[in-house]
Amino acid sequence: MTPPLPYPIHPIADVAIRISQGEDPWHALGNFLHDWWCYAVDYRHDLIARPPAIGSTSEGRRWAAFCAATVEELCARTSFPRPAWINQQDFFLAQPWFYDPQPSQRNWLLSTTPEPFKRRNIFVGGSVLDNKYELEQLFSSKPRWTLWSDQELQELLGSTSDKSITP
């Protein structure tokens, strides 16, 4: 389905293609994520209907698996129906992929990576899909606390204006 939007949407299938063509992975994923959370919310099915192509290189296979894990995690977060293709064996890596290869980061990556990524042997850390859209929802749903009530502020202002400053 072609959306009646003033711009093309960025389906997950295109993300893998763009990465294989040399586009920065985070730019390609970022376009998809902006569509998922904001610009094409009504077209989420179209964004995930087609699976990403399985790359012919190990790097291409990694990013295809990453795309599948991303879709699974986003569907879980939004209670959106998951496409069947995310369970295809091609989207699971035989060897672990630690996005940050520093040994000092491994324990953190192992303990914080979301489950859909872990099951695919991808270790990227818990903040990999953090985004401004969910943070806005999180913070706008909580009560706003202030340091002082309006009455206390008025009392503070009143008490300072009554005193004269003497040298």
C-alpha positions in Angstrom: 0.0 0.0 0.0 1.4 3.4 -1.0 0.8 5.9 1.8 -0.6 9.3 0.9 2.3 11.0 2.6 4.3 13.8 1.1 7.5 11.7 1.3 8.3 8.0 0.9 8.3 5.8 4.0 11.4 3.8 5.0 10.5 0.1 5.4 12.8 -2.2 7.2 13.4 -4.1 4.0 15.0 -1.0 2.5 17.2 -0.5 5.6 19.2 -3.6 4.8 19.5 -2.6 1.2 20.7 0.9 2.0 23.3 -0.5 4.5 24.6 -2.9 1.8 24.9 0.0 -0.5 27.2 1.8 2.0 24.8 4.0 3.9 25.6 4.5 7.5 23.6 1.8 9.4 22.4 4.2 12.0 21.2 6.7 9.4 19.2 4.0 7.6 17.8 2.6 10.8 17.1 6.2 12.1 14.9 6.9 9.1 12.9 3.7 9.7 12.6 4.4 13.4 11.3 8.0 12.8 8.7 6.5 10.5 7.8 3.8 13.1 7.4 6.3 16.0 6.2 9.4 14.3 5.8 10.0 10.6 4.1 6.7 9.5 2.5 5.3 12.6 -0.6 4.5 10.6 1.5 2.5 8.1 3.4 0.3 10.5 2.3 -2.8 8.7 3.8 -1.5 5.5 7.0 -0.7 7.3 7.5 -4.3 8.4 5.6 -6.3 5.8 8.7 -7.3 3.7 11.7 -8.9 5.4 15.2 -7.4 4.9 17.3 -9.2 2.4 19.8 -11.7 3.8 23.2 -10.3 3.0 25.8 -12.3 1.1 28.5 -11.1 3.5 28.8 -11.7 7.3 28.2 -7.9 7.7 25.1 -8.1 5.6 23.8 -11.1 7.5 24.4 -9.3 10.8 22.4 -6.2 9.8 19.6 -8.4 8.4 19.4 -10.1 11.8 19.6 -6.8 13.5 16.7 -5.5 11.5 14.6 -8.6 12.5 15.5 -8.1 16.1 14.5 -4.4 15.8 11.1 -5.3 14.4 10.5 -7.9 17.1 11.4 -5.4 19.8 9.3 -2.6 18.4 6.3 -4.8 17.9 6.6 -5.9 21.6 6.9 -2.4 22.8 3.8 -1.2 20.9 1.7 -4.4 21.1 1.8 -4.5 17.3 1.4 -7.9 15.5 4.7 -9.4 14.7 5.4 -10.5 11.1 6.1 -14.2 10.7 9.3 -13.6 8.8 11.1 -12.5 12.0 11.3 -16.2 13.1 13.1 -17.4 10.0 16.4 -19.1 10.8 18.3 -16.8 8.5 17.7 -13.9 10.9 19.7 -15.7 13.7 23.5 -15.5 13.9 25.6 -18.6 14.5 28.4 -16.5 16.1 27.9 -13.8 18.7 28.2 -10.2 17.4 29.3 -7.7 20.0 28.7 -4.3 18.4 31.2 -2.7 20.8 34.2 -5.1 20.6 35.9 -3.8 23.7 36.2 -6.7 26.2 35.5 -4.2 29.1 32.0 -3.7 27.6 31.0 -7.3 27.2 29.4 -7.8 30.6 27.3 -4.7 30.2 26.3 -5.7 26.7 25.4 -9.3 27.8 23.3 -8.0 30.8 21.4 -5.1 29.1 20.8 -6.2 25.5 17.0 -6.7 24.8 15.9 -10.3 24.4 15.1 -10.2 20.6 18.7 -9.2 20.0 20.2 -11.7 22.5 18.3 -14.6 21.0 19.9 -13.7 17.6 23.4 -13.6 19.2 23.5 -9.8 18.8 24.8 -7.8 21.8 24.3 -4.1 21.5 23.2 -2.9 25.0 19.9 -1.8 26.5 19.8 1.7 25.0 20.1 0.6 21.4 16.5 1.6 20.5 16.1 4.5 22.9 14.3 7.3 21.2 12.7 10.7 21.9 9.2 9.5 21.2 9.1 6.9 24.0 10.9 9.3 26.4 8.3 12.0 25.8 5.5 9.5 26.6 7.3 8.3 29.7 7.9 11.8 31.1 4.5 13.3 30.1 2.7 10.4 31.8 4.3 11.1 35.2 3.1 13.8 37.6 5.2 16.9 37.5 6.8 17.6 40.9 7.9 21.0 41.9 10.3 22.0 44.6 7.8 24.4 46.1 4.1 24.8 45.9 2.6 28.0 44.5 1.7 29.1 48.0 5.2 28.5 49.3 6.7 30.5 46.4 4.3 33.4 47.2 5.4 33.2 50.8 9.0 33.2 49.9 8.6 36.1 47.5 6.5 38.0 50.1 9.1 37.5 52.9 12.0 38.8 50.8 10.1 41.9 49.6 9.2 42.9 53.1 12.8 43.1 54.3 14.8 46.1 53.5 18.4 45.7 52.7 20.6 47.8 55.0 24.3 48.2 54.4 
